[in-house]
Amino acid sequence: MAHSKFHKLFLDELKDIYWAEKSLVKALPKMKKGATSVELASAIDDHLEATKGHVARLEQAFELLGAKAAAKKCEAMAGLITEGEEVLADTEEDSMVRDAGIIICSQKIEHYEIAAYGSLRTFASKMGHDEVAALLEQTLKEEKEADSLLTEIAESSVNEEAVAE
């Protein structure tokens, strides 16, 4: 099983999301700094800490699989991070419009991660890597919670204030 084409795909996709998570650790502080809403900045800060945990969990998954933790550039995440940087550059500071832009970019990232972790968890389960599947399930749950929190922040205040600007 360890040398099957399916297992190789699984490892390649783990390397991809590993790169993505490590890149987010660098990108999230910029998003936090650009946020106007204290609630959004706090949510980004909390997710930064969770993301560091996601990196550690992926390293644990690689170890359980007897593989070296290695990153492979995730073109999708690179593009999503660039989109976020463009929103920061193209919107005014101290603006709820900027916060609305940060939220949409953040939710695109969360949805990408939800898709990746959901698939990876299923792959791990299919191959009988139950401990790895449990680690991926835990991260999947956290990504879904982050997405829900972003929706709550957008709908409770940011979007209304952004429309009024």
CNS distance restraints for C-alpha pairs under 8 A (distance, minus, plus):
assign (resid   1 and name CA) (resid   7 and name CA) 6.68 0.50 0.50
assign (resid   1 and name CA) (resid 127 and name CA) 7.50 0.50 0.50
assign (resid   2 and name CA) (resid   7 and name CA) 5.88 0.50 0.50
assign (resid   2 and name CA) (resid   8 and name CA) 7.75 0.50 0.50
assign (resid   3 and name CA) (resid   7 and name CA) 6.33 0.50 0.50
assign (resid   3 and name CA) (resid   8 and name CA) 6.69 0.50 0.50
assign (resid   4 and name CA) (resid   8 and name CA) 6.30 0.50 0.50
assign (resid   5 and name CA) (resid   9 and name CA) 6.21 0.50 0.50
assign (resid   6 and name CA) (resid  10 and name CA) 6.20 0.50 0.50
assign (resid   7 and name CA) (resid  11 and name CA) 6.22 0.50 0.50
assign (resid   7 and name CA) (resid 127 and name CA) 7.91 0.50 0.50
assign (resid   8 and name CA) (resid  12 and name CA) 6.11 0.50 0.50
assign (resid   9 and name CA) (resid  13 and name CA) 6.14 0.50 0.50
assign (resid  10 and name CA) (resid  14 and name CA) 6.19 0.50 0.50
assign (resid  10 and name CA) (resid 120 and name CA) 6.80 0.50 0.50
assign (resid  10 and name CA) (resid 123 and name CA) 6.73 0.50 0.50
assign (resid  10 and name CA) (resid 124 and name CA) 7.77 0.50 0.50
assign (resid  11 and name CA) (resid  15 and name CA) 6.20 0.50 0.50
assign (resid  12 and name CA) (resid  16 and name CA) 6.24 0.50 0.50
assign (resid  12 and name CA) (resid  72 and name CA) 7.43 0.50 0.50
assign (resid  13 and name CA) (resid  17 and name CA) 6.31 0.50 0.50
assign (resid  13 and name CA) (resid 116 and name CA) 7.98 0.50 0.50
assign (resid  13 and name CA) (resid 120 and name CA) 7.49 0.50 0.50
assign (resid  14 and name CA) (resid  18 and name CA) 5.99 0.50 0.50
assign (resid  14 and name CA) (resid  58 and name CA) 7.54 0.50 0.50
assign (resid  14 and name CA) (resid 120 and name CA) 7.42 0.50 0.50
assign (resid  15 and name CA) (resid  19 and name CA) 6.25 0.50 0.50
assign (resid  15 and name CA) (resid  69 and name CA) 7.33 0.50 0.50
assign (resid  15 and name CA) (resid  70 and name CA) 5.68 0.50 0.50
assign (resid  15 and name CA) (resid  71 and name CA) 4.54 0.50 0.50
assign (resid  15 and name CA) (resid  72 and name CA) 5.09 0.50 0.50
assign (resid  15 and name CA) (resid  73 and name CA) 7.99 0.50 0.50
assign (resid  16 and name CA) (resid  20 and name CA) 6.31 0.50 0.50
assign (resid  16 and name CA) (resid  71 and name CA) 6.12 0.50 0.50
assign (resid  16 and name CA) (resid  72 and name CA) 4.93 0.50 0.50
assign (resid  16 and name CA) (resid  73 and name CA) 5.99 0.50 0.50
assign (resid  16 and name CA) (resid  74 and name CA) 5.02 0.50 0.50
assign (resid  17 and name CA) (resid  21 and name CA) 6.05 0.50 0.50
assign (resid  17 and name CA) (resid  71 and name CA) 7.87 0.50 0.50
assign (resid  17 and name CA) (resid  74 and name CA) 6.91 0.50 0.50
assign (resid  17 and name CA) (resid 113 and name CA) 7.73 0.50 0.50
assign (resid  17 and name CA) (resid 116 and name CA) 7.28 0.50 0.50
assign (resid  18 and name CA) (resid  22 and name CA) 6.19 0.50 0.50
assign (resid  18 and name CA) (resid  55 and name CA) 6.42 0.50 0.50
assign (resid  18 and name CA) (resid  58 and name CA) 6.54 0.50 0.50
assign (resid  18 and name CA) (resid  70 and name CA) 7.43 0.50 0.50
assign (resid  18 and name CA) (resid  71 and name CA) 5.56 0.50 0.50
assign (resid  18 and name CA) (resid  72 and name CA) 7.59 0.50 0.50
assign (resid  19 and name CA) (resid  23 and name CA) 6.08 0.50 0.50
assign (resid  19 and name CA) (resid  70 and name CA) 7.99 0.50 0.50
assign (resid  19 and name CA) (resid  71 and name CA) 4.64 0.50 0.50
assign (resid  19 and name CA) (resid  72 and name CA) 5.81 0.50 0.50
assign (resid  19 and name CA) (resid  73 and name CA) 5.76 0.50 0.50
assign (resid  19 and name CA) (resid  74 and name CA) 6.19 0.50 0.50
assign (resid  20 and name CA) (resid  24 and name CA) 6.25 0.50 0.50
assign (resid  20 and name CA) (resid  73 and name CA) 7.45 0.50 0.50
assign (resid  20 and name CA) (resid  74 and name CA) 5.86 0.50 0.50
assign (resid  20 and name CA) (resid  77 and name CA) 5.62 0.50 0.50
assign (resid  20 and name CA) (resid  78 and name CA) 7.54 0.50 0.50
assign (resid  21 and name CA) (resid  25 and name CA) 6.43 0.50 0.50
assign (resid  21 and name CA) (resid  51 and name CA) 6.36 0.50 0.50
assign (resid  21 and name CA) (resid  52 and name CA) 7.76 0.50 0.50
assign (resid  21 and name CA) (resid  54 and name CA) 6.98 0.50 0.50
assign (resid  21 and name CA) (resid  55 and name CA) 6.05 0.50 0.50
assign (resid  22 and name CA) (resid  26 and name CA) 6.98 0.50 0.50
assign (resid  22 and name CA) (resid  52 and name CA) 7.74 0.50 0.50
assign (resid  22 and name CA) (resid  55 and name CA) 6.47 0.50 0.50
assign (resid  23 and name CA) (resid  27 and name CA) 6.28 0.50 0.50
assign (resid  23 and name CA) (resid  78 and name CA) 7.98 0.50 0.50
assign (resid  24 and name CA) (resid  28 and name CA) 5.67 0.50 0.50
assign (resid  24 and name CA) (resid  48 and name CA) 7.77 0.50 0.50
assign (resid  24 and name CA) (resid  51 and name CA) 7.33 0.50 0.50
assign (resid  24 and name CA) (resid  81 and name CA) 7.79 0.50 0.50
assign (resid  25 and name CA) (resid  29 and name CA) 7.56 0.50 0.50
assign (resid  25 and name CA) (resid  48 and name CA) 6.13 0.50 0.50
assign (resid  25 and name CA) (resid  51 and name CA) 6.49 0.50 0.50
assign (resid  25 and name CA) (resid  52 and name CA) 6.58 0.50 0.50
assign (resid  26 and name CA) (resid  30 and name CA) 7.83 0.50 0.50
assign (resid  27 and name CA) (resid  31 and name CA) 6.72 0.50 0.50
assign (resid  27 and name CA) (resid  81 and name CA) 6.97 0.50 0.50
assign (resid  28 and name CA) (resid  32 and name CA) 6.15 0.50 0.50
assign (resid  28 and name CA) (resid  44 and name CA) 6.68 0.50 0.50
assign (resid  28 and name CA) (resid  45 and name CA) 7.61 0.50 0.50
assign (resid  28 and name CA) (resid  48 and name CA) 6.22 0.50 0.50
assign (resid  29 and name CA) (resid  33 and name CA) 6.10 0.50 0.50
assign (resid  29 and name CA) (resid  44 and name CA) 7.85 0.50 0.50
assign (resid  29 and name CA) (resid  45 and name CA) 7.40 0.50 0.50
assign (resid  29 and name CA) (resid  48 and name CA) 7.62 0.50 0.50
assign (resid  30 and name CA) (resid  34 and name CA) 6.28 0.50 0.50
assign (resid  31 and name CA) (resid  35 and name CA) 6.31 0.50 0.50
assign (resid  31 and name CA) (resid  41 and name CA) 7.98 0.50 0.50
assign (resid  31 and name CA) (resid  44 and name CA) 7.44 0.50 0.50
assign (resid  31 and name CA) (resid  84 and name CA) 7.60 0.50 0.50
assign (resid  31 and name CA) (resid  88 and name CA) 7.70 0.50 0.50
assign (resid  31 and name CA) (resid 102 and name CA) 6.88 0.50 0.50
assign (resid  32 and name CA) (resid  40 and name CA) 7.61 0.50 0.50
assign (resid  32 and name CA) (resid  41 and name CA) 4.85 0.50 0.50
assign (resid  32 and name CA) (resid  42 and name CA) 7.78 0.50 0.50
assign (resid  32 and name CA) (resid  44 and name CA) 5.76 0.50 0.50
assign (resid  32 and name CA) (resid  45 and name CA) 6.68 0.50 0.50
assign (resid  33 and name CA) (resid  41 and name CA) 7.36 0.50 0.50
assign (resid  34 and name CA) (resid  88 and name CA) 6.58 0.50 0.50
assign (resid  34 and name CA) (resid  93 and name CA) 6.96 0.50 0.50
assign (resid  34 and name CA) (resid  94 and name CA) 7.84 0.50 0.50
assign (resid  34 and name CA) (resid  98 and name CA) 7.74 0.50 0.50
assign (resid  34 and name CA) (resid  99 and name CA) 7.87 0.50 0.50
assign (resid  35 and name CA) (resid  40 and name CA) 6.52 0.50 0.50
assign (resid  35 and name CA) (resid  41 and name CA) 5.61 0.50 0.50
assign (resid  35 and name CA) (resid  94 and name CA) 7.30 0.50 0.50
assign (resid  35 and name CA) (resid  98 and name CA) 7.14 0.50 0.50
assign (resid  35 and name CA) (resid  99 and name CA) 5.57 0.50 0.50
assign (resid  35 and name CA) (resid 102 and name CA) 7.39 0.50 0.50
assign (resid  36 and name CA) (resid  40 and name CA) 7.56 0.50 0.50
assign (resid  36 and name CA) (resid  41 and name CA) 7.28 0.50 0.50
assign (resid  36 and name CA) (resid  93 and name CA) 7.58 0.50 0.50
assign (resid  36 and name CA) (resid  94 and name CA) 5.01 0.50 0.50
assign (resid  36 and name CA) (resid  95 and name CA) 6.18 0.50 0.50
assign (resid  36 and name CA) (resid  96 and name CA) 6.61 0.50 0.50
assign (resid  36 and name CA) (resid  98 and name CA) 7.81 0.50 0.50
assign (resid  36 and name CA) (resid  99 and name CA) 6.39 0.50 0.50
assign (resid  37 and name CA) (resid  41 and name CA) 6.22 0.50 0.50
assign (resid  37 and name CA) (resid  96 and name CA) 7.37 0.50 0.50
assign (resid  37 and name CA) (resid  99 and name CA) 7.03 0.50 0.50
assign (resid  37 and name CA) (resid 158 and name CA) 7.68 0.50 0.50
assign (resid  38 and name CA) (resid  42 and name CA) 6.04 0.50 0.50
assign (resid  39 and name CA) (resid  43 and name CA) 6.19 0.50 0.50
assign (resid  39 and name CA) (resid 153 and name CA) 7.28 0.50 0.50
assign (resid  40 and name CA) (resid  44 and name CA) 6.15 0.50 0.50
assign (resid  40 and name CA) (resid  99 and name CA) 7.56 0.50 0.50
assign (resid  40 and name CA) (resid 150 and name CA) 7.74 0.50 0.50
assign (resid  40 and name CA) (resid 153 and name CA) 6.88 0.50 0.50
assign (resid  41 and name CA) (resid  45 and name CA) 6.14 0.50 0.50
assign (resid  42 and name CA) (resid  46 and name CA) 6.12 0.50 0.50
assign (resid  43 and name CA) (resid  47 and name CA) 6.12 0.50 0.50
assign (resid  43 and name CA) (resid 146 and name CA) 7.99 0.50 0.50
assign (resid  43 and name CA) (resid 149 and name CA) 7.67 0.50 0.50
assign (resid  43 and name CA) (resid 150 and name CA) 7.79 0.50 0.50
assign (resid  44 and name CA) (resid  48 and name CA) 6.11 0.50 0.50
assign (resid  45 and name CA) (resid  49 and name CA) 6.62 0.50 0.50
assign (resid  46 and name CA) (resid  50 and name CA) 6.39 0.50 0.50
assign (resid  47 and name CA) (resid  51 and name CA) 5.90 0.50 0.50
assign (resid  47 and name CA) (resid 146 and name CA) 7.05 0.50 0.50
assign (resid  48 and name CA) (resid  52 and name CA) 6.36 0.50 0.50
assign (resid  49 and name CA) (resid  53 and name CA) 6.55 0.50 0.50
assign (resid  50 and name CA) (resid  54 and name CA) 6.28 0.50 0.50
assign (resid  50 and name CA) (resid 142 and name CA) 7.72 0.50 0.50
assign (resid  51 and name CA) (resid  55 and name CA) 6.33 0.50 0.50
assign (resid  52 and name CA) (resid  56 and name CA) 6.45 0.50 0.50
assign (resid  53 and name CA) (resid  57 and name CA) 6.04 0.50 0.50
assign (resid  54 and name CA) (resid  58 and name CA) 6.13 0.50 0.50
assign (resid  54 and name CA) (resid 139 and name CA) 6.27 0.50 0.50
assign (resid  55 and name CA) (resid  59 and name CA) 6.30 0.50 0.50
assign (resid  56 and name CA) (resid  60 and name CA) 6.26 0.50 0.50
assign (resid  57 and name CA) (resid  61 and name CA) 6.22 0.50 0.50
assign (resid  57 and name CA) (resid 135 and name CA) 6.42 0.50 0.50
assign (resid  57 and name CA) (resid 136 and name CA) 7.90 0.50 0.50
assign (resid  58 and name CA) (resid  62 and name CA) 6.25 0.50 0.50
assign (resid  58 and name CA) (resid  69 and name CA) 7.74 0.50 0.50
assign (resid  58 and name CA) (resid 135 and name CA) 7.84 0.50 0.50
assign (resid  58 and name CA) (resid 136 and name CA) 7.91 0.50 0.50
assign (resid  59 and name CA) (resid  63 and name CA) 6.26 0.50 0.50
assign (resid  59 and name CA) (resid  69 and name CA) 5.57 0.50 0.50
assign (resid  60 and name CA) (resid  64 and name CA) 6.19 0.50 0.50
assign (resid  61 and name CA) (resid  65 and name CA) 6.25 0.50 0.50
assign (resid  61 and name CA) (resid 131 and name CA) 7.94 0.50 0.50
assign (resid  61 and name CA) (resid 132 and name CA) 5.27 0.50 0.50
assign (resid  61 and name CA) (resid 135 and name CA) 7.13 0.50 0.50
assign (resid  62 and name CA) (resid  66 and name CA) 6.24 0.50 0.50
assign (resid  62 and name CA) (resid  67 and name CA) 5.03 0.50 0.50
assign (resid  62 and name CA) (resid  68 and name CA) 6.07 0.50 0.50
assign (resid  62 and name CA) (resid  69 and name CA) 5.44 0.50 0.50
assign (resid  63 and name CA) (resid  67 and name CA) 5.75 0.50 0.50
assign (resid  63 and name CA) (resid  68 and name CA) 6.80 0.50 0.50
assign (resid  63 and name CA) (resid  69 and name CA) 7.33 0.50 0.50
assign (resid  64 and name CA) (resid 131 and name CA) 7.76 0.50 0.50
assign (resid  64 and name CA) (resid 132 and name CA) 7.00 0.50 0.50
assign (resid  65 and name CA) (resid 129 and name CA) 7.97 0.50 0.50
assign (resid  65 and name CA) (resid 132 and name CA) 7.90 0.50 0.50
assign (resid  73 and name CA) (resid  78 and name CA) 7.88 0.50 0.50
assign (resid  74 and name CA) (resid  78 and name CA) 6.19 0.50 0.50
assign (resid  75 and name CA) (resid  79 and name CA) 6.16 0.50 0.50
assign (resid  76 and name CA) (resid  80 and name CA) 6.27 0.50 0.50
assign (resid  77 and name CA) (resid  81 and name CA) 6.02 0.50 0.50
assign (resid  77 and name CA) (resid 109 and name CA) 7.19 0.50 0.50
assign (resid  78 and name CA) (resid  82 and name CA) 6.22 0.50 0.50
assign (resid  79 and name CA) (resid  83 and name CA) 6.22 0.50 0.50
assign (resid  80 and name CA) (resid  84 and name CA) 6.40 0.50 0.50
assign (resid  80 and name CA) (resid 105 and name CA) 7.02 0.50 0.50
assign (resid  80 and name CA) (resid 108 and name CA) 7.31 0.50 0.50
assign (resid  80 and name CA) (resid 109 and name CA) 6.45 0.50 0.50
assign (resid  81 and name CA) (resid  85 and name CA) 6.33 0.50 0.50
assign (resid  82 and name CA) (resid  86 and name CA) 6.20 0.50 0.50
assign (resid  83 and name CA) (resid  87 and name CA) 6.34 0.50 0.50
assign (resid  83 and name CA) (resid 105 and name CA) 6.90 0.50 0.50
assign (resid  84 and name CA) (resid  88 and name CA) 6.43 0.50 0.50
assign (resid  84 and name CA) (resid 101 and name CA) 7.82 0.50 0.50
assign (resid  84 and name CA) (resid 102 and name CA) 6.53 0.50 0.50
assign (resid  84 and name CA) (resid 105 and name CA) 5.57 0.50 0.50
assign (resid  84 and name CA) (resid 106 and name CA) 7.68 0.50 0.50
assign (resid  85 and name CA) (resid  89 and name CA) 6.27 0.50 0.50
assign (resid  86 and name CA) (resid  90 and name CA) 5.91 0.50 0.50
assign (resid  87 and name CA) (resid  91 and name CA) 6.03 0.50 0.50
assign (resid  87 and name CA) (resid  98 and name CA) 6.97 0.50 0.50
assign (resid  87 and name CA) (resid 101 and name CA) 6.08 0.50 0.50
assign (resid  87 and name CA) (resid 102 and name CA) 6.97 0.50 0.50
assign (resid  88 and name CA) (resid  92 and name CA) 7.84 0.50 0.50
assign (resid  88 and name CA) (resid  98 and name CA) 6.73 0.50 0.50
assign (resid  88 and name CA) (resid 102 and name CA) 7.60 0.50 0.50
assign (resid  91 and name CA) (resid  95 and name CA) 7.67 0.50 0.50
assign (resid  91 and name CA) (resid  97 and name CA) 7.11 0.50 0.50
assign (resid  91 and name CA) (resid  98 and name CA) 5.38 0.50 0.50
assign (resid  92 and name CA) (resid  97 and name CA) 7.82 0.50 0.50
assign (resid  92 and name CA) (resid  98 and name CA) 6.52 0.50 0.50
assign (resid  93 and name CA) (resid  98 and name CA) 7.04 0.50 0.50
assign (resid  94 and name CA) (resid  98 and name CA) 7.56 0.50 0.50
assign (resid  95 and name CA) (resid  99 and name CA) 6.60 0.50 0.50
assign (resid  95 and name CA) (resid 162 and name CA) 7.45 0.50 0.50
assign (resid  96 and name CA) (resid 100 and name CA) 6.05 0.50 0.50
assign (resid  96 and name CA) (resid 158 and name CA) 5.85 0.50 0.50
assign (resid  96 and name CA) (resid 159 and name CA) 7.43 0.50 0.50
assign (resid  96 and name CA) (resid 161 and name CA) 6.05 0.50 0.50
assign (resid  96 and name CA) (resid 162 and name CA) 4.66 0.50 0.50
assign (resid  96 and name CA) (resid 165 and name CA) 7.57 0.50 0.50
assign (resid  97 and name CA) (resid 101 and name CA) 6.27 0.50 0.50
assign (resid  97 and name CA) (resid 158 and name CA) 7.89 0.50 0.50
assign (resid  97 and name CA) (resid 159 and name CA) 7.78 0.50 0.50
assign (resid  97 and name CA) (resid 161 and name CA) 7.92 0.50 0.50
assign (resid  97 and name CA) (resid 162 and name CA) 4.64 0.50 0.50
assign (resid  97 and name CA) (resid 163 and name CA) 7.65 0.50 0.50
assign (resid  97 and name CA) (resid 165 and name CA) 7.46 0.50 0.50
assign (resid  98 and name CA) (resid 102 and name CA) 6.14 0.50 0.50
assign (resid  99 and name CA) (resid 103 and name CA) 6.12 0.50 0.50
assign (resid  99 and name CA) (resid 158 and name CA) 6.78 0.50 0.50
assign (resid 100 and name CA) (resid 104 and name CA) 6.32 0.50 0.50
assign (resid 100 and name CA) (resid 154 and name CA) 6.80 0.50 0.50
assign (resid 100 and name CA) (resid 158 and name CA) 6.22 0.50 0.50
assign (resid 100 and name CA) (resid 159 and name CA) 6.20 0.50 0.50
assign (resid 100 and name CA) (resid 162 and name CA) 6.85 0.50 0.50
assign (resid 101 and name CA) (resid 105 and name CA) 6.20 0.50 0.50
assign (resid 102 and name CA) (resid 106 and name CA) 5.95 0.50 0.50
assign (resid 103 and name CA) (resid 107 and name CA) 6.01 0.50 0.50
assign (resid 103 and name CA) (resid 150 and name CA) 6.32 0.50 0.50
assign (resid 103 and name CA) (resid 154 and name CA) 7.08 0.50 0.50
assign (resid 104 and name CA) (resid 108 and name CA) 6.23 0.50 0.50
assign (resid 105 and name CA) (resid 109 and name CA) 6.42 0.50 0.50
assign (resid 106 and name CA) (resid 110 and name CA) 6.21 0.50 0.50
assign (resid 106 and name CA) (resid 150 and name CA) 7.91 0.50 0.50
assign (resid 107 and name CA) (resid 111 and name CA) 6.01 0.50 0.50
assign (resid 107 and name CA) (resid 147 and name CA) 5.92 0.50 0.50
assign (resid 107 and name CA) (resid 150 and name CA) 7.07 0.50 0.50
assign (resid 108 and name CA) (resid 112 and name CA) 6.25 0.50 0.50
assign (resid 109 and name CA) (resid 113 and name CA) 6.23 0.50 0.50
assign (resid 110 and name CA) (resid 114 and name CA) 6.00 0.50 0.50
assign (resid 110 and name CA) (resid 143 and name CA) 6.01 0.50 0.50
assign (resid 110 and name CA) (resid 144 and name CA) 7.34 0.50 0.50
assign (resid 110 and name CA) (resid 146 and name CA) 7.34 0.50 0.50
assign (resid 110 and name CA) (resid 147 and name CA) 5.94 0.50 0.50
assign (resid 111 and name CA) (resid 115 and name CA) 6.21 0.50 0.50
assign (resid 111 and name CA) (resid 147 and name CA) 7.57 0.50 0.50
assign (resid 112 and name CA) (resid 116 and name CA) 6.24 0.50 0.50
assign (resid 113 and name CA) (resid 117 and name CA) 5.92 0.50 0.50
assign (resid 113 and name CA) (resid 140 and name CA) 7.69 0.50 0.50
assign (resid 113 and name CA) (resid 143 and name CA) 6.93 0.50 0.50
assign (resid 114 and name CA) (resid 118 and name CA) 5.87 0.50 0.50
assign (resid 114 and name CA) (resid 140 and name CA) 5.86 0.50 0.50
assign (resid 114 and name CA) (resid 143 and name CA) 6.17 0.50 0.50
assign (resid 114 and name CA) (resid 144 and name CA) 6.70 0.50 0.50
assign (resid 115 and name CA) (resid 119 and name CA) 6.23 0.50 0.50
assign (resid 116 and name CA) (resid 120 and name CA) 6.07 0.50 0.50
assign (resid 117 and name CA) (resid 121 and name CA) 5.89 0.50 0.50
assign (resid 117 and name CA) (resid 136 and name CA) 6.03 0.50 0.50
assign (resid 117 and name CA) (resid 137 and name CA) 7.28 0.50 0.50
assign (resid 117 and name CA) (resid 139 and name CA) 7.27 0.50 0.50
assign (resid 117 and name CA) (resid 140 and name CA) 5.52 0.50 0.50
assign (resid 118 and name CA) (resid 122 and name CA) 6.33 0.50 0.50
assign (resid 118 and name CA) (resid 136 and name CA) 7.75 0.50 0.50
assign (resid 118 and name CA) (resid 137 and name CA) 7.40 0.50 0.50
assign (resid 118 and name CA) (resid 140 and name CA) 6.47 0.50 0.50
assign (resid 119 and name CA) (resid 123 and name CA) 6.17 0.50 0.50
assign (resid 120 and name CA) (resid 124 and name CA) 6.11 0.50 0.50
assign (resid 120 and name CA) (resid 133 and name CA) 7.65 0.50 0.50
assign (resid 120 and name CA) (resid 136 and name CA) 7.07 0.50 0.50
assign (resid 121 and name CA) (resid 125 and name CA) 6.19 0.50 0.50
assign (resid 121 and name CA) (resid 132 and name CA) 7.59 0.50 0.50
assign (resid 121 and name CA) (resid 133 and name CA) 4.71 0.50 0.50
assign (resid 121 and name CA) (resid 134 and name CA) 7.54 0.50 0.50
assign (resid 121 and name CA) (resid 136 and name CA) 5.37 0.50 0.50
assign (resid 121 and name CA) (resid 137 and name CA) 6.12 0.50 0.50
assign (resid 122 and name CA) (resid 126 and name CA) 6.15 0.50 0.50
assign (resid 122 and name CA) (resid 133 and name CA) 7.21 0.50 0.50
assign (resid 123 and name CA) (resid 127 and name CA) 6.38 0.50 0.50
assign (resid 124 and name CA) (resid 128 and name CA) 6.24 0.50 0.50
assign (resid 124 and name CA) (resid 129 and name CA) 4.95 0.50 0.50
assign (resid 124 and name CA) (resid 130 and name CA) 6.70 0.50 0.50
assign (resid 124 and name CA) (resid 132 and name CA) 6.35 0.50 0.50
assign (resid 124 and name CA) (resid 133 and name CA) 5.13 0.50 0.50
assign (resid 125 and name CA) (resid 129 and name CA) 5.63 0.50 0.50
assign (resid 125 and name CA) (resid 130 and name CA) 5.73 0.50 0.50
assign (resid 125 and name CA) (resid 133 and name CA) 5.67 0.50 0.50
assign (resid 129 and name CA) (resid 133 and name CA) 6.11 0.50 0.50
assign (resid 130 and name CA) (resid 134 and name CA) 6.16 0.50 0.50
assign (resid 131 and name CA) (resid 135 and name CA) 6.41 0.50 0.50
assign (resid 132 and name CA) (resid 136 and name CA) 6.24 0.50 0.50
assign (resid 133 and name CA) (resid 137 and name CA) 6.01 0.50 0.50
assign (resid 134 and name CA) (resid 138 and name CA) 6.23 0.50 0.50
assign (resid 135 and name CA) (resid 139 and name CA) 6.54 0.50 0.50
assign (resid 136 and name CA) (resid 140 and name CA) 6.08 0.50 0.50
assign (resid 137 and name CA) (resid 141 and name CA) 6.16 0.50 0.50
assign (resid 138 and name CA) (resid 142 and name CA) 6.48 0.50 0.50
assign (resid 139 and name CA) (resid 143 and name CA) 6.20 0.50 0.50
assign (resid 140 and name CA) (resid 144 and name CA) 6.29 0.50 0.50
assign (resid 141 and name CA) (resid 145 and name CA) 6.27 0.50 0.50
assign (resid 142 and name CA) (resid 146 and name CA) 6.18 0.50 0.50
assign (resid 143 and name CA) (resid 147 and name CA) 6.26 0.50 0.50
assign (resid 144 and name CA) (resid 148 and name CA) 6.25 0.50 0.50
assign (resid 145 and name CA) (resid 149 and name CA) 6.18 0.50 0.50
assign (resid 146 and name CA) (resid 150 and name CA) 6.25 0.50 0.50
assign (resid 147 and name CA) (resid 151 and name CA) 6.35 0.50 0.50
assign (resid 148 and name CA) (resid 152 and name CA) 6.22 0.50 0.50
assign (resid 149 and name CA) (resid 153 and name CA) 6.22 0.50 0.50
assign (resid 150 and name CA) (resid 154 and name CA) 6.14 0.50 0.50
assign (resid 151 and name CA) (resid 155 and name CA) 6.03 0.50 0.50
assign (resid 152 and name CA) (resid 156 and name CA) 5.81 0.50 0.50
assign (resid 153 and name CA) (resid 157 and name CA) 6.19 0.50 0.50
assign (resid 153 and name CA) (resid 158 and name CA) 6.44 0.50 0.50
assign (resid 154 and name CA) (resid 158 and name CA) 4.80 0.50 0.50
assign (resid 154 and name CA) (resid 159 and name CA) 5.30 0.50 0.50
assign (resid 155 and name CA) (resid 159 and name CA) 6.04 0.50 0.50
assign (resid 155 and name CA) (resid 160 and name CA) 7.50 0.50 0.50
assign (resid 156 and name CA) (resid 160 and name CA) 7.79 0.50 0.50
assign (resid 157 and name CA) (resid 161 and name CA) 6.25 0.50 0.50
assign (resid 158 and name CA) (resid 162 and name CA) 5.95 0.50 0.50
assign (resid 159 and name CA) (resid 163 and name CA) 6.15 0.50 0.50
assign (resid 160 and name CA) (resid 164 and name CA) 6.43 0.50 0.50
assign (resid 161 and name CA) (resid 165 and name CA) 6.46 0.50 0.50
